[in-house]
């Protein structure tokens, strides 16, 4: 009965402690056969050992140099398992091939291109599609510059929709204190961009920098 206290005599406890390193199932079977304790389940036997701190000493991990029992053996054929096994040369169903596109958390389209990933060394890596297409047509984005979507749509990757502007202009266009360029009416976007350019140029001239 659940919650019922089980008493053990000294001889039984001594035997259990002496055989604590046996696998629990084997030790329990031998204990029941020796002492006739059919009232002691394997769970109760294991719980007693746990309370007493009588551990088997096994961690479940392979010890250094230990050879697995199934090493070198061929797995028995079974049609169900064989159907789901990887075949030589096969690729997982979620393999992303060259040209695969995905959407970044910032709302930009990314595309897999044939360039070595500098972090992993893999033969492909994801890049922002609008920047990659723009650079194919115009060359690398100059230092200190950033690409800005003219229509405010980050997913419009046509190179003609992007213009290189000083990075310092970005907060003036869309930040908390900017002019909400991306959501402004189309007819106002050129005016906002031109005004922001003039402000940036004036600021650089006051600082004595390049216009």
C-alpha positions in Angstrom: 0.0 0.0 0.0 1.3 3.4 -0.9 2.8 5.3 2.0 3.1 2.1 4.1 6.4 1.9 6.1 8.4 -1.2 5.4 10.5 -2.7 8.2 13.8 -4.4 7.6 15.8 -6.6 10.0 19.5 -6.0 10.6 20.4 -9.1 8.5 18.4 -7.7 5.6 19.9 -4.3 5.8 23.4 -5.7 6.1 22.8 -7.9 3.0 21.4 -4.9 1.0 24.4 -2.7 1.9 26.9 -5.5 1.0 25.3 -5.9 -2.4 24.6 -2.2 -3.2 26.8 -2.3 -6.3 24.7 -4.9 -8.0 22.2 -3.6 -10.6 19.0 -2.7 -8.7 16.8 -5.2 -10.6 19.2 -8.1 -10.0 19.8 -7.2 -6.3 16.1 -6.9 -5.7 15.3 -10.3 -7.2 18.1 -12.0 -5.2 16.9 -10.2 -2.0 13.3 -11.3 -2.4 14.3 -14.9 -3.2 16.7 -15.0 -0.2 14.5 -13.4 2.4 11.0 -14.1 1.0 10.2 -10.4 1.1 7.5 -10.4 -1.6 6.1 -7.3 0.0 9.2 -5.3 -1.0 8.9 -3.9 -4.6 11.9 -2.9 -6.7 10.9 0.7 -6.2 10.8 0.4 -2.4 14.2 -1.4 -2.5 15.7 1.3 -4.6 14.2 4.0 -2.4 15.8 2.4 0.7 19.2 2.4 -1.0 18.8 6.0 -1.9 17.9 7.0 1.6 20.8 5.1 3.1 23.2 6.5 0.5 24.0 3.0 -0.8 24.9 3.9 -4.4 25.9 1.5 -7.1 28.9 3.6 -8.1 27.7 3.6 -11.7 27.3 7.0 -13.4 25.8 5.9 -16.7 28.9 7.2 -18.5 31.5 5.2 -20.3 34.8 5.1 -18.4 38.0 6.0 -20.3 39.0 3.0 -22.4 35.8 1.2 -21.9 34.6 -0.5 -25.1 30.8 -0.4 -25.8 29.2 -3.8 -26.0 27.9 -3.2 -29.5 31.1 -1.8 -31.0 31.6 -3.2 -34.5 28.2 -4.8 -34.7 25.8 -4.1 -37.5 22.4 -2.8 -36.4 19.7 -5.4 -37.1 17.7 -4.5 -40.2 14.2 -3.2 -39.6 12.1 -1.6 -42.4 10.7 1.1 -40.2 14.1 2.3 -38.9 15.7 1.8 -42.3 13.2 4.1 -44.0 14.2 7.1 -41.8 18.0 6.6 -41.8 20.2 9.0 -43.6 21.5 7.6 -46.9 25.1 8.2 -47.9 25.4 11.6 -49.7 21.9 12.6 -48.5 21.1 16.0 -47.0 18.7 16.9 -44.3 15.3 18.2 -45.4 16.1 21.7 -44.0 19.4 22.1 -45.8 19.6 25.7 -47.2 21.0 25.8 -50.7 22.7 28.6 -52.6 20.2 31.4 -53.2 17.9 30.4 -50.4 16.3 33.5 -48.8 15.1 34.3 -45.3 13.8 37.3 -43.4 15.9 38.7 -40.6 14.5 39.9 -37.3 15.1 43.4 -38.5 12.9 42.9 -41.5 15.6 42.6 -44.2 15.7 39.8 -46.8 18.9 37.7 -46.5 20.2 35.5 -49.2 22.6 32.6 -49.2 25.6 33.4 -51.4 28.8 31.6 -52.4 31.1 33.4 -50.0 33.0 31.7 -47.1 31.5 32.4 -43.8 34.2 34.1 -41.7 32.8 32.7 -38.5 32.4 29.0 -39.4 34.5 28.6 -42.6 31.5 27.2 -44.4 31.4 27.7 -48.2 28.2 29.8 -48.0 26.9 32.6 -45.9 23.8 34.8 -45.5 24.1 38.4 -46.5 21.5 41.2 -46.8 20.1 40.8 -50.3 19.6 44.6 -51.0 23.2 45.4 -50.0 24.6 42.4 -52.0 22.7 43.4 -55.2 23.6 47.1 -54.7 27.3 46.2 -54.4 27.1 44.1 -57.5 26.0 47.2 -59.4 27.9 49.9 -57.6 30.8 48.4 -55.7 31.4 48.2 -52.0 29.5 50.6 -49.7 32.0 53.4 -48.8 33.2 53.6 -45.2 31.0 55.7 -43.0 28.1 55.2 -45.4 24.9 53.1 -45.2 22.2 52.1 -47.6 18.8 53.6 -47.2 15.6 52.4 -48.8 14.1 55.2 -50.9 10.5 53.9 -50.6 10.9 52.9 -47.0 10.3 49.2 -47.8 13.2 47.1 -46.5 12.1 44.1 -48.5 12.3 45.9 -51.8 15.8 44.8 -52.8 16.0 46.4 -56.2 19.3 48.3 -56.3 17.6 51.4 -57.7 15.5 51.6 -54.5 18.6 52.0 -52.3 21.0 55.0 -52.0 24.2 55.3 -50.0 24.0 58.1 -47.4 26.2 59.1 -44.5 25.5 56.8 -41.6 25.0 59.8 -39.3 21.9 60.7 -41.3 20.0 57.6 -40.3 18.9 58.8 -36.9 17.6 62.1 -38.4 15.4 60.1 -40.8 13.8 57.5 -38.6 14.9 57.6 -34.9 12.7 58.7 -32.0 13.5 62.3 -32.9 13.6 61.8 -36.6 11.2 62.6 -39.4 9.5 59.1 -39.8 10.8 58.9 -43.3 9.8 55.2 -43.8 6.1 55.9 -43.1 5.9 59.4 -44.7 3.8 59.8 -47.9 5.7 59.0 -51.1 5.5 62.6 -52.3 7.2 63.9 -49.1 10.1 61.4 -49.0 12.3 63.2 -51.5 11.8 66.5 -49.6 12.6 64.8 -46.2 15.7 63.2 -47.7 17.0 66.4 -49.3 16.4 68.4 -46.2 18.2 65.9 -44.1 21.1 66.0 -46.5 21.4 69.8 -46.3 21.3 69.6 -42.5 24.0 67.0 -42.4 26.2 69.0 -44.8 25.8 72.2 -42.8 26.7 70.3 -39.6 29.8 68.8 -41.2 30.9 72.3 -42.4 30.5 73.8 -39.0 32.6 71.0 -37.6 35.2 71.7 -40.3 34.8 68.3 -41.9 34.1 67.3 -45.4 30.7 68.4 -46.9 
